[in-house]
């Protein structure tokens, strides 16, 4: 179990770093958006590439931020039933949910997104808009984001199984390991 918990900590560390990148992308998207608006209204200048980079950054924020959001237990959850369960019941609901829903979906989406990116990369695809950007880098974010979410799902599964076996304690309301 110690080896799996070490793997879980490694996955958590990677997704924490990726989450920080997504955080900075929020600021960058805001700055680009504000700069583009200022130049458009003050100088009647605009750029399709600046508009596209805003959309690209939004994709990065969502797809790379999802695994970090899940790690931090900030994801959307319907607490109607979950909140009334015992800690052990919540661990079981999480474990079953990860195995039955999260991992199959993220593995399948990674599988589907990879060829989508690969075709774009092989064709060296560019946006069809005048002054547009290369498309394949943002298409790479799709399989990367789903792969990171899969990895975080595995990390969370390891933690739930460890908690169910008594190897670690998790506060299921906040999902922080107890010290």
C-alpha positions as CSV (number, residue, x, y, z in Angstrom):
1,X,0.0,0.0,0.0
2,X,2.9,2.4,0.7
3,X,4.0,2.2,-2.9
4,X,0.6,3.0,-4.2
5,X,0.3,5.9,-1.7
6,X,3.7,7.2,-3.0
7,X,2.3,7.0,-6.6
8,X,-0.8,8.9,-5.4
9,X,1.4,11.6,-3.9
10,X,3.3,11.8,-7.2
11,X,0.2,12.2,-9.2
12,X,-1.1,14.8,-6.8
13,X,2.2,16.8,-7.1
14,X,2.0,16.7,-10.9
15,X,-1.6,17.9,-10.9
16,X,-0.8,20.6,-8.4
17,X,1.8,22.0,-10.7
18,X,-0.5,21.7,-13.7
19,X,-3.2,23.4,-11.7
20,X,-0.9,26.3,-10.9
21,X,-0.3,26.7,-14.7
22,X,-4.1,26.8,-15.2
23,X,-4.3,29.5,-12.5
24,X,-1.8,31.7,-14.3
25,X,-3.7,31.1,-17.6
26,X,-6.7,32.8,-16.0
27,X,-4.7,35.9,-15.4
28,X,-3.1,35.8,-18.8
29,X,-6.5,35.4,-20.5
30,X,-7.9,38.4,-18.6
31,X,-4.9,40.5,-19.5
32,X,-5.1,39.6,-23.2
33,X,-8.9,40.2,-23.2
34,X,-8.5,43.6,-21.6
35,X,-5.6,44.5,-23.9
36,X,-7.5,43.5,-26.9
37,X,-10.6,45.5,-25.9
38,X,-8.5,48.6,-25.1
39,X,-6.8,48.4,-28.5
40,X,-10.0,47.7,-30.3
41,X,-11.9,50.6,-28.8
42,X,-9.1,53.2,-28.5
43,X,-7.2,52.5,-31.7
44,X,-9.7,50.4,-33.8
45,X,-7.1,47.6,-33.9
46,X,-7.9,44.0,-33.3
47,X,-6.4,40.6,-34.0
48,X,-8.0,37.2,-34.7
49,X,-4.9,35.6,-33.1
50,X,-5.6,37.5,-29.8
51,X,-9.3,36.4,-29.9
52,X,-8.2,32.8,-30.6
53,X,-5.6,32.7,-27.8
54,X,-8.3,33.7,-25.4
55,X,-10.3,30.7,-26.4
56,X,-7.2,28.5,-26.3
57,X,-6.4,29.7,-22.7
58,X,-10.0,29.0,-21.7
59,X,-9.6,25.4,-22.9
60,X,-6.3,25.1,-21.0
61,X,-8.0,26.5,-17.9
62,X,-10.9,24.0,-18.0
63,X,-9.0,20.9,-19.2
64,X,-5.9,21.3,-17.2
65,X,-7.6,22.7,-14.2
66,X,-10.1,19.9,-13.9
67,X,-7.7,17.4,-12.4
68,X,-6.5,20.0,-9.8
69,X,-10.1,20.9,-9.0
70,X,-10.8,17.2,-8.4
71,X,-7.7,16.8,-6.2
72,X,-8.8,19.8,-4.1
73,X,-12.4,18.5,-3.8
74,X,-13.7,21.6,-5.4
75,X,-15.7,19.7,-8.1
76,X,-19.4,19.7,-8.4
77,X,-21.1,17.1,-6.2
78,X,-24.7,16.6,-5.3
79,X,-24.6,16.4,-1.5
80,X,-28.2,15.5,-1.0
81,X,-27.5,11.9,-0.1
82,X,-23.7,12.0,0.2
83,X,-23.8,14.5,3.1
84,X,-26.1,12.2,5.1
85,X,-23.8,9.2,4.9
86,X,-21.2,8.1,7.4
87,X,-17.5,8.7,6.6
88,X,-17.2,5.0,5.5
89,X,-20.3,5.3,3.4
90,X,-18.9,8.4,1.6
91,X,-15.6,6.5,1.0
92,X,-17.6,3.6,-0.6
93,X,-19.7,6.0,-2.7
94,X,-16.5,7.7,-3.9
95,X,-14.8,4.4,-4.6
96,X,-17.7,3.0,-6.6
97,X,-18.2,6.4,-8.4
98,X,-14.5,6.5,-9.5
99,X,-14.5,2.9,-10.7
100,X,-17.9,2.9,-12.4
101,X,-18.2,6.4,-13.8
102,X,-15.0,8.6,-13.7
103,X,-12.3,6.2,-14.9
104,X,-14.3,4.6,-17.7
105,X,-15.4,8.1,-19.0
106,X,-11.9,9.7,-18.8
107,X,-10.1,6.7,-20.3
108,X,-12.6,6.7,-23.2
109,X,-12.4,10.4,-23.7
110,X,-8.6,10.3,-23.7
111,X,-8.8,7.5,-26.3
112,X,-11.2,9.5,-28.5
113,X,-9.2,12.8,-28.2
114,X,-5.8,11.3,-29.1
115,X,-6.5,10.7,-32.8
116,X,-8.3,14.1,-33.0
117,X,-5.0,15.7,-31.9
118,X,-2.8,13.4,-34.0
119,X,-4.6,14.2,-37.3
120,X,-4.3,17.9,-36.6
121,X,-0.6,17.5,-35.7
122,X,0.2,15.5,-38.8
123,X,-1.6,18.0,-41.0
124,X,0.1,20.9,-39.2
125,X,-3.4,22.4,-38.9
126,X,-3.9,26.2,-38.8
127,X,-7.0,28.1,-37.9
128,X,-9.0,29.1,-41.0
129,X,-9.4,32.7,-39.6
130,X,-7.1,35.4,-41.1
131,X,-4.2,35.8,-38.7
132,X,-5.3,32.6,-36.8
133,X,-3.1,30.3,-34.8
134,X,-1.8,26.8,-35.0
135,X,-4.6,24.4,-34.0
136,X,-2.9,21.2,-33.0
137,X,-1.4,22.6,-29.7
138,X,-4.8,23.3,-28.3
139,X,-6.1,20.0,-29.6
140,X,-3.3,18.3,-27.6
141,X,-4.7,19.8,-24.4
142,X,-7.8,17.5,-24.9
143,X,-6.1,14.2,-24.4
144,X,-3.6,15.7,-21.9
145,X,-6.4,17.1,-19.8
146,X,-8.4,13.8,-19.8
147,X,-5.2,11.8,-19.1
148,X,-4.4,14.0,-16.1
149,X,-8.0,13.6,-14.9
150,X,-7.7,9.8,-15.3
151,X,-4.5,9.9,-13.3
152,X,-6.1,12.0,-10.5
153,X,-9.0,9.5,-10.5
154,X,-6.5,6.7,-9.9
155,X,-4.8,8.8,-7.1
156,X,-8.2,9.4,-5.4
157,X,-9.1,5.7,-5.8
158,X,-5.8,4.7,-4.1
159,X,-6.6,7.1,-1.2
160,X,-10.1,5.8,-0.8
161,X,-9.0,2.2,-0.8
162,X,-6.3,3.1,1.7
163,X,-8.8,4.8,3.9
164,X,-11.2,1.9,3.7
165,X,-8.5,-0.5,4.7
166,X,-7.4,1.7,7.6
167,X,-4.0,2.7,6.2
168,X,-4.8,6.4,6.2
169,X,-7.6,8.6,7.6
170,X,-9.5,11.0,5.3
171,X,-11.9,13.6,6.4
172,X,-14.6,12.8,3.8
173,X,-16.3,16.2,4.3
174,X,-13.2,18.0,3.1
175,X,-11.1,15.1,1.8
176,X,-8.0,16.2,3.5
177,X,-5.7,13.5,5.0
178,X,-5.8,13.8,8.8
179,X,-2.5,14.6,10.4
